[in-house]
Amino acid sequence: MPRLLALTGSPSVHSRTTVVADHVLRRLSHAGFETAHLAVRDLPAADLLSARRGEPEIRRAVEAVAAADGVVIATPIYKASYTGLLKAFLDLLPQDGLAGKTVLPIATGGSLAHVLTIDYALRPVLAALGARHVTAGRFILDSAVERGDGPDRLRPEAELDLFQAVDEFAEALRAGAAPLTATAL
């Protein structure tokens, strides 16, 4: 069964993006996939920002991406783009750091005005890193993540939409999706 890695780029410890990524991982785990979660914020900041690829935690994080068959990239949207934290990590990957991988991009944000960020900001970077197949991403409004006394959860309509994307991602992994062409981007 393929190994999957969720890579989250939120700087916040109480991140809605992490809640969404955890929902994705649970769904994929229940489907029989081996899953792991890498929160970029947990990497040593000085090593990350100084691009110290040889430092142990940075090296292990890059190796985790290399070992994964599929990668879920989850990020909040700030100022119409994915986070600088995520960008700093993606810059550490080799030019072909996503080669042969199926990738599911997910973004969270406060306004539907940012919904195109996945296609216009994130997808080109994923393609430049050699992703074999970037599946249809999802944008989840912050207001769809409900917090309360119990566990955080997604509103049912957002969860259904997200799980449709997750199921398409899982199917692409199982099928060994065909590579994207430049015109498909």
N, C-alpha and C positions, 0 to 999 in steps of 0.2 A: 504494500500500500504506500502511496506517495507520502513524503514528509512535507509538512506545510509550516511556514513561519509567518506569523503576523508581526509586522514591523510598524510600530506606532511612533508618530512624530510629535506628540503633544508634550509641551513642557510642564503641564499641570499634573500633579499627583492625583487630583480628583477629576480626571478628564472624561468628558462624555465620549470622546473618541475611543478611549480605552474600554468603556462600557460596550460600545458597538463592536469593537474588535473581539472582546470576550464572547459576545453573542455569536459572532462568526466562528470562532474557534470551537465553542461548544457544539454548534451545528455540525461542523466538519468532524469533530471527534466522535459524535454520535453516528456519523456516517462511516466510521471506521478508519479515518485518516489519523496519522501521527501528527500532533500539533505542538507548537511552541510559540511563545510570545517574547519578542524583544522590544522593550520600551527604550528608545534612543536616549530619553532623559536620564536613564540609569547608568549610561556610560560616563566615564570620567570626562568632564567638560574640557579641561585643558588639553587632554589627549585628542578629543574629538575635534576641537577647534584648531588645534595645531597640526592636524592630519598626521598624527603619530601612529601610522599603520602597524608598526612593530610592537606597540605596547600590548600586553597580554589581553586586556578586556576588549580593546578595539580589534585585535587580531581574531579573537574568538567570535566576535559579532560578525565580522566579515566572513569568517569560515561558516558560520551558521547560515548565512545567506547562500553561500556557495553550495552547501550540503542540501538545501531545500529543493524540492521539485516544484513547489508552488509558493508564491509569496503574496500575502495580503498586505498592501500598503495602506495604512490608515492615518489620516492627518486632519487636524482642524484647519479651517481656512481663516487666515488672518490677512487683511488688506489685499484681498483678491488672489491669494496664492497659498500654496502649502507652506508649512513652517520652515524657517531657517534651520531649525534643529534637524529636520528630516533632510533638507538640502545638504547640510554639513556631512551627514552620514552617507547619503547617496554619492557625494563627491569622493568618499573614501573607497568606494567600490571600484574594481578595475573597469576599464572601458566596456568589457563584455560581462560585467558582473551579474547580469540577469539572463545571460545566454542560456537557451534551452528551458527556460522557466515560464510557467503560466502565472500571470499576475492579475490580482483583483484589486483595483484602486477604490478606496472608500474615503469620503470626505464628510466632515461635519461642519456645520456653521450656523450662524444666527439668521441668515437671510437667503432666500432663494436667488438673490442677485448673484450669489457665488456658485451656482450650480454648474456653470460651464468650466470652472477651474480644473476639474478633472480632465476634460478633453483638451483644454488650451494651455495648461501649465504643467500638469503632472504626466499625462500620457506621452508627450514628446520626450521627456526625460527617461521614462521607462523604456521607450522604444530605442533611444540612443544607447541605453545600457544593454541592449540586445535581447530584451524579453521576447521569447518565442511567440507568446500570445498574451495580449492584454484584453481581458474580458470586459464586458460592459460594467462600468463602475456604478457606484451609488452615492448619492448625496443625502445625508440625513440631517434634518433640521435639529438644532439643539433642543428645541421645544418638544421633540419627539422622544427625548430621553427623560424619563420620569424618575425623580429621586424621592425617596420617602424613608419611612422607618425601616422598611424591609429592603431587600436587594433592589438595586437599580434595574429598571426595565425599559423596554421600548414600547411606545404606543403600538397597538396591534397592526395598524395599517403600515407603519414604518417597518415593523418586524417582518410582515409578509413580503414587502417589497425587497427588503434586505435579503431575506432567505431565498427569494427568486434568483437574485444575483449570485448568492453563495451556491445554490444548486447548479446554476449554469457554469460557475467556476469549477465545481467538483466534476461535472460532466466533461468539461474541457480537459481537465487533468487526466481523467480516466481514458479519454479518447486520444490523448496525445495530439492536441489541437494543431492544426496546420499553421505555419508561420504567417504573420501579417505581412502584407506587402506595403510599400510606401504609399500606394494609392488608397489602401484600406485605413490609413491613419487619418 
